[in-house]
Amino acid sequence: MEKQITIDGNRITSITSFYEEINRVFMTGEDWQLGNSLDAFNDLLYGGFGAIKSDEPVTLLWHNMDKSRQALGHAATRQYYEEKLLPESPFNKEHFREKLDELDRGEGQTYFDILLEIIADHPNIRLRPADE
């Protein structure tokens, strides 16, 4: 039987709250939590810790997905990129400046789009909107 994991989009109002929700549903029983990192989210989906123990088939039900799409849209993504561009930031500023420029031109991905792309890169995970 395929494992089913449910994300509650009503709990997602920002990038930080997205990771709080991911930790709530994926990391129950672990003595540590994921940080706010796209790489960490990607690693989680490979399995081996948290709710996904291996490359087992998983249906990811996402309730109120449209609300999450809005919360993780242009404004949240812009703020995310701007934080990467702060003077004390250790990140590749040129890369994030390009990403911010793409976003402002309407050509770049939102944080939500990036999350969907990460999920799609895992063939064992089937994403299903579960709008109520």
A tleap script that builds the chain and sets N, CA, C and O, in Angstrom:
source leaprc.protein.ff14SB
mol = sequence {
  NMET GLU LYS GLN ILE THR ILE ASP GLY ASN
  ARG ILE THR SER ILE THR SER PHE TYR GLU
  GLU ILE ASN ARG VAL PHE MET THR GLY GLU
  ASP TRP GLN LEU GLY ASN SER LEU ASP ALA
  PHE ASN ASP LEU LEU TYR GLY GLY PHE GLY
  ALA ILE LYS SER ASP GLU PRO VAL THR LEU
  LEU TRP HIE ASN MET ASP LYS SER ARG GLN
  ALA LEU GLY HIE ALA ALA THR ARG GLN TYR
  TYR GLU GLU LYS LEU LEU PRO GLU SER PRO
  PHE ASN LYS GLU HIE PHE ARG GLU LYS LEU
  ASP GLU LEU ASP ARG GLY GLU GLY GLN THR
  TYR PHE ASP ILE LEU LEU GLU ILE ILE ALA
  ASP HIE PRO ASN ILE ARG LEU ARG PRO ALA
  ASP CGLU
}
set mol.1.N position { 0.842 -1.194 0.000 }
set mol.1.CA position { 0.000 0.000 0.000 }
set mol.1.C position { 0.883 1.251 0.000 }
set mol.1.O position { 1.868 1.337 0.734 }
set mol.2.N position { 0.512 2.199 -0.825 }
set mol.2.CA position { 1.287 3.420 -0.962 }
set mol.2.C position { 1.118 4.304 0.266 }
set mol.2.O position { 0.008 4.499 0.761 }
set mol.3.N position { 2.237 4.835 0.748 }
set mol.3.CA position { 2.213 5.755 1.890 }
set mol.3.C position { 1.588 7.065 1.447 }
set mol.3.O position { 1.811 7.527 0.328 }
set mol.4.N position { 0.807 7.653 2.332 }
set mol.4.CA position { 0.175 8.937 2.051 }
set mol.4.C position { 0.610 9.944 3.113 }
set mol.4.O position { 0.518 9.669 4.309 }
set mol.5.N position { 1.079 11.099 2.676 }
set mol.5.CA position { 1.507 12.169 3.571 }
set mol.5.C position { 0.713 13.417 3.188 }
set mol.5.O position { 0.578 13.737 2.008 }
set mol.6.N position { 0.192 14.116 4.194 }
set mol.6.CA position { -0.678 15.261 3.944 }
set mol.6.C position { -0.066 16.550 4.464 }
set mol.6.O position { 0.306 16.651 5.633 }
set mol.7.N position { 0.034 17.529 3.583 }
set mol.7.CA position { 0.483 18.876 3.930 }
set mol.7.C position { -0.758 19.749 4.055 }
set mol.7.O position { -1.628 19.723 3.185 }
set mol.8.N position { -0.840 20.520 5.131 }
set mol.8.CA position { -1.956 21.440 5.348 }
set mol.8.C position { -1.541 22.839 4.916 }
set mol.8.O position { -0.821 23.534 5.632 }
set mol.9.N position { -1.998 23.239 3.748 }
set mol.9.CA position { -1.655 24.547 3.210 }
set mol.9.C position { -2.136 25.708 4.051 }
set mol.9.O position { -1.606 26.813 3.934 }
set mol.10.N position { -3.138 25.483 4.905 }
set mol.10.CA position { -3.589 26.557 5.792 }
set mol.10.C position { -2.514 26.952 6.795 }
set mol.10.O position { -2.542 28.061 7.328 }
set mol.11.N position { -1.573 26.059 7.055 }
set mol.11.CA position { -0.494 26.339 8.003 }
set mol.11.C position { 0.665 27.093 7.344 }
set mol.11.O position { 1.588 27.533 8.029 }
set mol.12.N position { 0.619 27.240 6.036 }
set mol.12.CA position { 1.739 27.842 5.299 }
set mol.12.C position { 1.398 29.286 4.937 }
set mol.12.O position { 0.530 29.554 4.107 }
set mol.13.N position { 2.108 30.204 5.587 }
set mol.13.CA position { 1.910 31.635 5.337 }
set mol.13.C position { 3.208 32.322 4.924 }
set mol.13.O position { 3.214 33.507 4.592 }
set mol.14.N position { 4.308 31.569 4.949 }
set mol.14.CA position { 5.631 32.116 4.642 }
set mol.14.C position { 6.573 30.943 4.379 }
set mol.14.O position { 6.197 29.782 4.542 }
set mol.15.N position { 7.784 31.257 3.977 }
set mol.15.CA position { 8.780 30.205 3.775 }
set mol.15.C position { 9.072 29.518 5.107 }
set mol.15.O position { 9.177 28.293 5.159 }
set mol.16.N position { 9.203 30.283 6.165 }
set mol.16.CA position { 9.463 29.705 7.486 }
set mol.16.C position { 8.358 28.748 7.899 }
set mol.16.O position { 8.633 27.651 8.386 }
set mol.17.N position { 7.111 29.156 7.710 }
set mol.17.CA position { 5.998 28.281 8.109 }
set mol.17.C position { 5.884 27.063 7.195 }
set mol.17.O position { 5.358 26.034 7.618 }
set mol.18.N position { 6.364 27.153 5.945 }
set mol.18.CA position { 6.408 25.971 5.093 }
set mol.18.C position { 7.285 24.903 5.747 }
set mol.18.O position { 6.894 23.739 5.836 }
set mol.19.N position { 8.469 25.305 6.201 }
set mol.19.CA position { 9.370 24.337 6.828 }
set mol.19.C position { 8.830 23.850 8.172 }
set mol.19.O position { 9.077 22.706 8.553 }
set mol.20.N position { 8.108 24.689 8.885 }
set mol.20.CA position { 7.462 24.230 10.119 }
set mol.20.C position { 6.456 23.123 9.794 }
set mol.20.O position { 6.371 22.124 10.508 }
set mol.21.N position { 5.705 23.307 8.724 }
set mol.21.CA position { 4.730 22.283 8.316 }
set mol.21.C position { 5.433 21.016 7.832 }
set mol.21.O position { 5.007 19.906 8.155 }
set mol.22.N position { 6.495 21.178 7.069 }
set mol.22.CA position { 7.253 20.019 6.586 }
set mol.22.C position { 7.815 19.236 7.771 }
set mol.22.O position { 7.753 18.007 7.787 }
set mol.23.N position { 8.354 19.929 8.747 }
set mol.23.CA position { 8.872 19.252 9.939 }
set mol.23.C position { 7.746 18.563 10.702 }
set mol.23.O position { 7.933 17.466 11.229 }
set mol.24.N position { 6.581 19.199 10.761 }
set mol.24.CA position { 5.442 18.615 11.484 }
set mol.24.C position { 5.005 17.293 10.854 }
set mol.24.O position { 4.727 16.325 11.561 }
set mol.25.N position { 4.945 17.258 9.521 }
set mol.25.CA position { 4.409 16.056 8.873 }
set mol.25.C position { 5.470 15.021 8.503 }
set mol.25.O position { 5.176 13.826 8.469 }
set mol.26.N position { 6.681 15.454 8.230 }
set mol.26.CA position { 7.721 14.514 7.793 }
set mol.26.C position { 8.659 14.071 8.910 }
set mol.26.O position { 9.213 12.974 8.848 }
set mol.27.N position { 8.843 14.900 9.921 }
set mol.27.CA position { 9.908 14.649 10.892 }
set mol.27.C position { 9.407 14.181 12.260 }
set mol.27.O position { 10.175 14.164 13.222 }
set mol.28.N position { 8.154 13.808 12.356 }
set mol.28.CA position { 7.625 13.266 13.598 }
set mol.28.C position { 8.453 12.050 14.003 }
set mol.28.O position { 8.707 11.161 13.190 }
set mol.29.N position { 8.862 12.019 15.248 }
set mol.29.CA position { 9.647 10.892 15.726 }
set mol.29.C position { 11.148 11.078 15.582 }
set mol.29.O position { 11.922 10.294 16.133 }
set mol.30.N position { 11.570 12.097 14.854 }
set mol.30.CA position { 13.005 12.395 14.743 }
set mol.30.C position { 13.382 13.344 15.879 }
set mol.30.O position { 12.541 14.101 16.363 }
set mol.31.N position { 14.632 13.303 16.299 }
set mol.31.CA position { 15.074 14.191 17.378 }
set mol.31.C position { 15.780 15.436 16.836 }
set mol.31.O position { 16.513 16.107 17.562 }
set mol.32.N position { 15.556 15.733 15.570 }
set mol.32.CA position { 16.094 16.925 14.943 }
set mol.32.C position { 15.110 17.415 13.889 }
set mol.32.O position { 14.199 16.684 13.501 }
set mol.33.N position { 15.286 18.636 13.428 }
set mol.33.CA position { 14.382 19.246 12.462 }
set mol.33.C position { 15.164 19.725 11.244 }
set mol.33.O position { 16.352 20.037 11.330 }
set mol.34.N position { 14.472 19.777 10.113 }
set mol.34.CA position { 15.074 20.349 8.904 }
set mol.34.C position { 15.197 21.856 9.062 }
set mol.34.O position { 14.341 22.498 9.669 }
set mol.35.N position { 16.255 22.408 8.519 }
set mol.35.CA position { 16.387 23.854 8.446 }
set mol.35.C position { 15.639 24.382 7.225 }
set mol.35.O position { 15.154 23.607 6.400 }
set mol.36.N position { 15.551 25.689 7.122 }
set mol.36.CA position { 14.856 26.330 6.003 }
set mol.36.C position { 15.767 26.311 4.782 }
set mol.36.O position { 16.452 27.291 4.488 }
set mol.37.N position { 15.766 25.191 4.080 }
set mol.37.CA position { 16.697 25.004 2.977 }
set mol.37.C position { 16.059 24.155 1.881 }
set mol.37.O position { 15.501 23.090 2.146 }
set mol.38.N position { 16.152 24.643 0.656 }
set mol.38.CA position { 15.662 23.866 -0.475 }
set mol.38.C position { 16.441 22.559 -0.611 }
set mol.38.O position { 15.862 21.524 -0.942 }
set mol.39.N position { 17.735 22.601 -0.359 }
set mol.39.CA position { 18.551 21.383 -0.414 }
set mol.39.C position { 18.093 20.374 0.637 }
set mol.39.O position { 18.029 19.175 0.364 }
set mol.40.N position { 17.775 20.857 1.833 }
set mol.40.CA position { 17.313 19.962 2.901 }
set mol.40.C position { 15.976 19.334 2.517 }
set mol.40.O position { 15.759 18.148 2.764 }
set mol.41.N position { 15.078 20.113 1.917 }
set mol.41.CA position { 13.786 19.583 1.475 }
set mol.41.C position { 14.003 18.501 0.419 }
set mol.41.O position { 13.374 17.443 0.465 }
set mol.42.N position { 14.887 18.770 -0.521 }
set mol.42.CA position { 15.205 17.791 -1.563 }
set mol.42.C position { 15.761 16.510 -0.937 }
set mol.42.O position { 15.341 15.411 -1.299 }
set mol.43.N position { 16.694 16.647 -0.010 }
set mol.43.CA position { 17.272 15.480 0.673 }
set mol.43.C position { 16.196 14.680 1.396 }
set mol.43.O position { 16.210 13.449 1.367 }
set mol.44.N position { 15.275 15.368 2.038 }
set mol.44.CA position { 14.182 14.710 2.753 }
set mol.44.C position { 13.390 13.796 1.821 }
set mol.44.O position { 13.017 12.684 2.195 }
set mol.45.N position { 13.139 14.276 0.609 }
set mol.45.CA position { 12.323 13.506 -0.334 }
set mol.45.C position { 13.035 12.271 -0.878 }
set mol.45.O position { 12.387 11.362 -1.394 }
set mol.46.N position { 14.360 12.231 -0.766 }
set mol.46.CA position { 15.086 11.015 -1.147 }
set mol.46.C position { 14.809 9.882 -0.168 }
set mol.46.O position { 14.973 8.710 -0.508 }
set mol.47.N position { 14.394 10.226 1.036 }
set mol.47.CA position { 14.104 9.210 2.041 }
set mol.47.C position { 15.330 8.830 2.839 }
set mol.47.O position { 16.436 9.321 2.613 }
set mol.48.N position { 15.089 7.930 3.789 }
set mol.48.CA position { 16.165 7.480 4.650 }
set mol.48.C position { 16.064 8.053 6.049 }
set mol.48.O position { 16.719 7.567 6.971 }
set mol.49.N position { 15.256 9.073 6.213 }
set mol.49.CA position { 14.969 9.648 7.525 }
set mol.49.C position { 13.591 10.292 7.448 }
set mol.49.O position { 13.069 10.541 6.361 }
set mol.50.N position { 13.013 10.558 8.607 }
set mol.50.CA position { 11.680 11.142 8.621 }
set mol.50.C position { 10.639 10.158 8.133 }
set mol.50.O position { 10.802 8.947 8.282 }
set mol.51.N position { 9.580 10.669 7.556 }
set mol.51.CA position { 8.431 9.850 7.148 }
set mol.51.C position { 8.722 8.944 5.959 }
set mol.51.O position { 8.073 7.910 5.802 }
set mol.52.N position { 9.681 9.313 5.124 }
set mol.52.CA position { 10.016 8.507 3.951 }
set mol.52.C position { 11.281 7.728 4.282 }
set mol.52.O position { 12.354 8.305 4.461 }
set mol.53.N position { 11.142 6.430 4.359 }
set mol.53.CA position { 12.257 5.597 4.806 }
set mol.53.C position { 13.195 5.181 3.678 }
set mol.53.O position { 14.342 4.816 3.936 }
set mol.54.N position { 12.732 5.229 2.453 }
set mol.54.CA position { 13.555 4.849 1.306 }
set mol.54.C position { 12.932 5.481 0.070 }
set mol.54.O position { 12.327 6.550 0.156 }
set mol.55.N position { 13.073 4.831 -1.071 }
set mol.55.CA position { 12.439 5.348 -2.285 }
set mol.55.C position { 11.055 4.737 -2.480 }
set mol.55.O position { 10.604 4.523 -3.605 }
set mol.56.N position { 10.392 4.463 -1.353 }
set mol.56.CA position { 9.048 3.886 -1.397 }
set mol.56.C position { 8.072 4.841 -2.100 }
set mol.56.O position { 8.276 6.055 -2.077 }
set mol.57.N position { 7.022 4.306 -2.720 }
set mol.57.CA position { 6.027 5.163 -3.351 }
set mol.57.C position { 5.257 5.960 -2.299 }
set mol.57.O position { 4.825 5.422 -1.279 }
set mol.58.N position { 5.098 7.248 -2.573 }
set mol.58.CA position { 4.417 8.146 -1.639 }
set mol.58.C position { 3.460 9.031 -2.417 }
set mol.58.O position { 3.812 9.576 -3.464 }
set mol.59.N position { 2.243 9.170 -1.897 }
set mol.59.CA position { 1.317 10.180 -2.404 }
set mol.59.C position { 1.375 11.348 -1.436 }
set mol.59.O position { 1.118 11.199 -0.242 }
set mol.60.N position { 1.716 12.509 -1.967 }
set mol.60.CA position { 1.789 13.721 -1.170 }
set mol.60.C position { 0.523 14.527 -1.445 }
set mol.60.O position { 0.376 15.135 -2.505 }
set mol.61.N position { -0.387 14.521 -0.471 }
set mol.61.CA position { -1.621 15.295 -0.583 }
set mol.61.C position { -1.364 16.690 -0.032 }
set mol.61.O position { -0.874 16.840 1.087 }
set mol.62.N position { -1.689 17.696 -0.808 }
set mol.62.CA position { -1.437 19.078 -0.369 }
set mol.62.C position { -2.781 19.789 -0.325 }
set mol.62.O position { -3.316 20.199 -1.355 }
set mol.63.N position { -3.319 19.929 0.884 }
set mol.63.CA position { -4.577 20.654 1.080 }
set mol.63.C position { -4.328 22.156 0.941 }
set mol.63.O position { -3.284 22.670 1.342 }
set mol.64.N position { -5.304 22.835 0.370 }
set mol.64.CA position { -5.236 24.293 0.197 }
set mol.64.C position { -3.943 24.721 -0.505 }
set mol.64.O position { -3.249 25.643 -0.079 }
set mol.65.N position { -3.662 24.031 -1.568 }
set mol.65.CA position { -2.438 24.276 -2.336 }
set mol.65.C position { -2.403 25.696 -2.911 }
set mol.65.O position { -1.338 26.310 -2.971 }
set mol.66.N position { -3.548 26.214 -3.328 }
set mol.66.CA position { -3.578 27.569 -3.885 }
set mol.66.C position { -3.183 28.608 -2.844 }
set mol.66.O position { -2.536 29.604 -3.166 }
set mol.67.N position { -3.573 28.374 -1.599 }
set mol.67.CA position { -3.173 29.289 -0.522 }
set mol.67.C position { -1.649 29.250 -0.355 }
set mol.67.O position { -1.017 30.289 -0.166 }
set mol.68.N position { -1.070 28.070 -0.424 }
set mol.68.CA position { 0.390 27.930 -0.331 }
set mol.68.C position { 1.068 28.601 -1.525 }
set mol.68.O position { 2.107 29.244 -1.377 }
set mol.69.N position { 0.477 28.446 -2.702 }
set mol.69.CA position { 1.034 29.063 -3.918 }
set mol.69.C position { 1.113 30.581 -3.732 }
set mol.69.O position { 2.098 31.212 -4.116 }
set mol.70.N position { 0.069 31.156 -3.142 }
set mol.70.CA position { 0.055 32.607 -2.876 }
set mol.70.C position { 1.090 32.984 -1.818 }
set mol.70.O position { 1.840 33.945 -1.986 }
set mol.71.N position { 1.122 32.215 -0.725 }
set mol.71.CA position { 2.019 32.523 0.396 }
set mol.71.C position { 3.485 32.416 -0.011 }
set mol.71.O position { 4.333 33.134 0.518 }
set mol.72.N position { 3.783 31.523 -0.947 }
set mol.72.CA position { 5.161 31.283 -1.388 }
set mol.72.C position { 5.380 31.849 -2.791 }
set mol.72.O position { 6.203 31.351 -3.559 }
set mol.73.N position { 4.634 32.887 -3.101 }
set mol.73.CA position { 4.675 33.495 -4.426 }
set mol.73.C position { 5.734 34.574 -4.569 }
set mol.73.O position { 6.795 34.514 -3.949 }
set mol.74.N position { 5.428 35.550 -5.389 }
set mol.74.CA position { 6.379 36.596 -5.766 }
set mol.74.C position { 6.946 37.328 -4.552 }
set mol.74.O position { 8.164 37.472 -4.448 }
set mol.75.N position { 6.112 37.790 -3.644 }
set mol.75.CA position { 6.587 38.596 -2.502 }
set mol.75.C position { 7.539 37.794 -1.611 }
set mol.75.O position { 8.598 38.288 -1.226 }
set mol.76.N position { 7.159 36.563 -1.288 }
set mol.76.CA position { 8.009 35.729 -0.426 }
set mol.76.C position { 9.315 35.388 -1.132 }
set mol.76.O position { 10.375 35.352 -0.507 }
set mol.77.N position { 9.236 35.141 -2.422 }
set mol.77.CA position { 10.439 34.794 -3.186 }
set mol.77.C position { 11.372 35.993 -3.284 }
set mol.77.O position { 12.590 35.856 -3.170 }
set mol.78.N position { 10.794 37.159 -3.495 }
set mol.78.CA position { 11.593 38.393 -3.564 }
set mol.78.C position { 12.341 38.605 -2.243 }
set mol.78.O position { 13.533 38.915 -2.242 }
set mol.79.N position { 11.644 38.438 -1.133 }
set mol.79.CA position { 12.274 38.595 0.179 }
set mol.79.C position { 13.389 37.557 0.371 }
set mol.79.O position { 14.457 37.877 0.894 }
set mol.80.N position { 13.137 36.326 -0.052 }
set mol.80.CA position { 14.130 35.254 0.039 }
set mol.80.C position { 15.412 35.647 -0.712 }
set mol.80.O position { 16.515 35.511 -0.182 }
set mol.81.N position { 15.256 36.133 -1.947 }
set mol.81.CA position { 16.418 36.532 -2.742 }
set mol.81.C position { 17.116 37.749 -2.128 }
set mol.81.O position { 18.345 37.808 -2.102 }
set mol.82.N position { 16.345 38.710 -1.637 }
set mol.82.CA position { 16.946 39.897 -1.033 }
set mol.82.C position { 17.783 39.528 0.191 }
set mol.82.O position { 18.827 40.133 0.432 }
set mol.83.N position { 17.330 38.537 0.968 }
set mol.83.CA position { 18.102 38.093 2.129 }
set mol.83.C position { 19.425 37.453 1.682 }
set mol.83.O position { 20.438 37.577 2.371 }
set mol.84.N position { 19.414 36.782 0.552 }
set mol.84.CA position { 20.640 36.167 0.025 }
set mol.84.C position { 21.630 37.237 -0.453 }
set mol.84.O position { 22.823 36.966 -0.588 }
set mol.85.N position { 21.132 38.446 -0.706 }
set mol.85.CA position { 21.970 39.530 -1.221 }
set mol.85.C position { 22.484 40.470 -0.128 }
set mol.85.O position { 23.210 41.420 -0.423 }
set mol.86.N position { 22.116 40.216 1.127 }
set mol.86.CA position { 22.595 41.069 2.215 }
set mol.86.C position { 24.119 41.021 2.279 }
set mol.86.O position { 24.716 39.994 1.953 }
set mol.87.N position { 24.762 42.126 2.699 }
set mol.87.CA position { 26.229 42.175 2.711 }
set mol.87.C position { 26.884 41.018 3.476 }
set mol.87.O position { 27.928 40.520 3.056 }
set mol.88.N position { 26.291 40.591 4.576 }
set mol.88.CA position { 26.891 39.518 5.376 }
set mol.88.C position { 26.546 38.111 4.862 }
set mol.88.O position { 27.013 37.113 5.411 }
set mol.89.N position { 25.744 38.045 3.828 }
set mol.89.CA position { 25.331 36.754 3.278 }
set mol.89.C position { 26.512 36.037 2.625 }
set mol.89.O position { 27.269 36.645 1.867 }
set mol.90.N position { 26.670 34.737 2.922 }
set mol.90.CA position { 27.782 33.980 2.324 }
set mol.90.C position { 27.454 33.413 0.945 }
set mol.90.O position { 28.283 32.732 0.340 }
set mol.91.N position { 26.252 33.690 0.449 }
set mol.91.CA position { 25.792 33.062 -0.784 }
set mol.91.C position { 26.342 33.762 -2.025 }
set mol.91.O position { 26.858 34.877 -1.945 }
set mol.92.N position { 26.227 33.102 -3.154 }
set mol.92.CA position { 26.664 33.625 -4.442 }
set mol.92.C position { 25.729 34.767 -4.845 }
set mol.92.O position { 24.654 34.538 -5.398 }
set mol.93.N position { 26.144 35.970 -4.566 }
set mol.93.CA position { 25.280 37.128 -4.775 }
set mol.93.C position { 24.931 37.342 -6.248 }
set mol.93.O position { 23.815 37.751 -6.567 }
set mol.94.N position { 25.859 37.072 -7.128 }
set mol.94.CA position { 25.585 37.240 -8.561 }
set mol.94.C position { 24.441 36.321 -8.989 }
set mol.94.O position { 23.539 36.735 -9.717 }
set mol.95.N position { 24.489 35.081 -8.532 }
set mol.95.CA position { 23.435 34.111 -8.848 }
set mol.95.C position { 22.070 34.613 -8.355 }
set mol.95.O position { 21.090 34.583 -9.099 }
set mol.96.N position { 22.013 35.068 -7.111 }
set mol.96.CA position { 20.728 35.488 -6.551 }
set mol.96.C position { 20.268 36.827 -7.116 }
set mol.96.O position { 19.066 37.084 -7.181 }
set mol.97.N position { 21.200 37.684 -7.525 }
set mol.97.CA position { 20.816 38.925 -8.199 }
set mol.97.C position { 20.154 38.598 -9.537 }
set mol.97.O position { 19.151 39.211 -9.904 }
set mol.98.N position { 20.721 37.621 -10.272 }
set mol.98.CA position { 20.116 37.185 -11.539 }
set mol.98.C position { 18.727 36.615 -11.304 }
set mol.98.O position { 17.794 36.911 -12.050 }
set mol.99.N position { 18.591 35.790 -10.257 }
set mol.99.CA position { 17.283 35.192 -9.942 }
set mol.99.C position { 16.262 36.274 -9.593 }
set mol.99.O position { 15.103 36.192 -10.001 }
set mol.100.N position { 16.689 37.278 -8.844 }
set mol.100.CA position { 15.790 38.374 -8.480 }
set mol.100.C position { 15.392 39.170 -9.716 }
set mol.100.O position { 14.230 39.549 -9.862 }
set mol.101.N position { 16.337 39.423 -10.598 }
set mol.101.CA position { 16.030 40.142 -11.848 }
set mol.101.C position { 15.026 39.349 -12.692 }
set mol.101.O position { 14.088 39.923 -13.244 }
set mol.102.N position { 15.223 38.039 -12.790 }
set mol.102.CA position { 14.288 37.185 -13.543 }
set mol.102.C position { 12.894 37.256 -12.924 }
set mol.102.O position { 11.895 37.376 -13.634 }
set mol.103.N position { 12.837 37.180 -11.609 }
set mol.103.CA position { 11.543 37.242 -10.914 }
set mol.103.C position { 10.855 38.569 -11.208 }
set mol.103.O position { 9.664 38.598 -11.517 }
set mol.104.N position { 11.598 39.660 -11.113 }
set mol.104.CA position { 11.018 40.988 -11.336 }
set mol.104.C position { 10.571 41.190 -12.778 }
set mol.104.O position { 9.666 41.982 -13.039 }
set mol.105.N position { 11.194 40.482 -13.717 }
set mol.105.CA position { 10.773 40.553 -15.128 }
set mol.105.C position { 9.586 39.633 -15.413 }
set mol.105.O position { 9.051 39.624 -16.522 }
set mol.106.N position { 9.181 38.862 -14.409 }
set mol.106.CA position { 8.078 37.927 -14.602 }
set mol.106.C position { 8.495 36.636 -15.262 }
set mol.106.O position { 7.649 35.877 -15.735 }
set mol.107.N position { 9.799 36.374 -15.301 }
set mol.107.CA position { 10.321 35.187 -15.968 }
set mol.107.C position { 10.827 34.135 -14.987 }
set mol.107.O position { 11.043 32.983 -15.365 }
set mol.108.N position { 11.015 34.522 -13.742 }
set mol.108.CA position { 11.615 33.617 -12.772 }
set mol.108.C position { 10.588 32.779 -12.022 }
set mol.108.O position { 9.391 33.065 -12.019 }
set mol.109.N position { 11.104 31.744 -11.392 }
set mol.109.CA position { 10.261 30.863 -10.595 }
set mol.109.C position { 10.021 31.475 -9.220 }
set mol.109.O position { 10.886 32.148 -8.660 }
set mol.110.N position { 8.833 31.227 -8.694 }
set mol.110.CA position { 8.576 31.575 -7.304 }
set mol.110.C position { 9.108 30.442 -6.427 }
set mol.110.O position { 9.455 29.372 -6.927 }
set mol.111.N position { 9.167 30.680 -5.136 }
set mol.111.CA position { 9.600 29.638 -4.207 }
set mol.111.C position { 8.689 28.422 -4.343 }
set mol.111.O position { 9.152 27.282 -4.293 }
set mol.112.N position { 7.395 28.670 -4.515 }
set mol.112.CA position { 6.437 27.574 -4.694 }
set mol.112.C position { 6.770 26.770 -5.950 }
set mol.112.O position { 6.752 25.539 -5.922 }
set mol.113.N position { 7.073 27.458 -7.046 }
set mol.113.CA position { 7.446 26.769 -8.293 }
set mol.113.C position { 8.683 25.894 -8.088 }
set mol.113.O position { 8.755 24.778 -8.601 }
set mol.114.N position { 9.650 26.411 -7.335 }
set mol.114.CA position { 10.875 25.658 -7.072 }
set mol.114.C position { 10.552 24.400 -6.271 }
set mol.114.O position { 11.091 23.328 -6.550 }
set mol.115.N position { 9.675 24.529 -5.279 }
set mol.115.CA position { 9.272 23.363 -4.483 }
set mol.115.C position { 8.614 22.305 -5.369 }
set mol.115.O position { 8.902 21.115 -5.235 }
set mol.116.N position { 7.732 22.736 -6.273 }
set mol.116.CA position { 7.068 21.778 -7.170 }
set mol.116.C position { 8.082 21.082 -8.068 }
set mol.116.O position { 7.956 19.888 -8.340 }
set mol.117.N position { 9.086 21.821 -8.531 }
set mol.117.CA position { 10.125 21.233 -9.366 }
set mol.117.C position { 10.929 20.187 -8.584 }
set mol.117.O position { 11.263 19.129 -9.116 }
set mol.118.N position { 11.232 20.487 -7.336 }
set mol.118.CA position { 11.957 19.534 -6.486 }
set mol.118.C position { 11.128 18.266 -6.298 }
set mol.118.O position { 11.647 17.157 -6.422 }
set mol.119.N position { 9.854 18.429 -6.003 }
set mol.119.CA position { 8.979 17.264 -5.812 }
set mol.119.C position { 8.930 16.435 -7.093 }
set mol.119.O position { 9.001 15.207 -7.043 }
set mol.120.N position { 8.809 17.100 -8.233 }
set mol.120.CA position { 8.710 16.397 -9.520 }
set mol.120.C position { 9.980 15.615 -9.850 }
set mol.120.O position { 9.931 14.659 -10.624 }
set mol.121.N position { 11.111 16.008 -9.275 }
set mol.121.CA position { 12.377 15.297 -9.511 }
set mol.121.C position { 12.455 13.960 -8.776 }
set mol.121.O position { 13.435 13.229 -8.927 }
set mol.122.N position { 11.445 13.636 -7.991 }
set mol.122.CA position { 11.417 12.385 -7.228 }
set mol.122.C position { 10.310 11.493 -7.797 }
set mol.122.O position { 9.140 11.660 -7.452 }
set mol.123.N position { 10.672 10.556 -8.659 }
set mol.123.CA position { 9.659 9.749 -9.351 }
set mol.123.C position { 8.794 8.887 -8.424 }
set mol.123.O position { 7.711 8.457 -8.821 }
set mol.124.N position { 9.244 8.639 -7.229 }
set mol.124.CA position { 8.453 7.832 -6.295 }
set mol.124.C position { 7.404 8.662 -5.559 }
set mol.124.O position { 6.589 8.108 -4.821 }
set mol.125.N position { 7.412 9.974 -5.748 }
set mol.125.CA position { 6.471 10.841 -5.046 }
set mol.125.C position { 5.473 11.408 -6.036 }
set mol.125.O position { 5.835 12.041 -7.028 }
set mol.126.N position { 4.203 11.164 -5.736 }
set mol.126.CA position { 3.116 11.678 -6.575 }
set mol.126.C position { 2.416 12.773 -5.798 }
set mol.126.O position { 1.861 12.524 -4.728 }
set mol.127.N position { 2.439 13.995 -6.336 }
set mol.127.CA position { 1.793 15.132 -5.696 }
set mol.127.C position { 0.346 15.227 -6.160 }
set mol.127.O position { 0.053 15.181 -7.355 }
set mol.128.N position { -0.545 15.360 -5.195 }
set mol.128.CA position { -1.962 15.522 -5.516 }
set mol.128.C position { -2.532 16.692 -4.727 }
set mol.128.O position { -2.522 16.674 -3.496 }
set mol.129.N position { -3.030 17.707 -5.426 }
set mol.129.CA position { -3.747 18.764 -4.702 }
set mol.129.C position { -4.980 18.115 -4.051 }
set mol.129.O position { -5.641 17.273 -4.659 }
set mol.130.N position { -5.271 18.510 -2.833 }
set mol.130.CA position { -6.408 17.930 -2.118 }
set mol.130.C position { -7.304 19.065 -1.640 }
set mol.130.O position { -7.594 19.192 -0.451 }
set mol.131.N position { -7.727 19.872 -2.580 }
set mol.131.CA position { -8.555 21.039 -2.212 }
set mol.131.C position { -9.888 20.611 -1.669 }
set mol.131.O position { -10.558 19.715 -2.182 }
set mol.132.N position { -10.241 21.298 -0.602 }
set mol.132.CA position { -11.493 20.950 0.090 }
set mol.132.C position { -12.574 21.924 -0.259 }
set mol.132.O position { -13.699 21.797 0.225 }
savepdb mol mol.pdb
quit
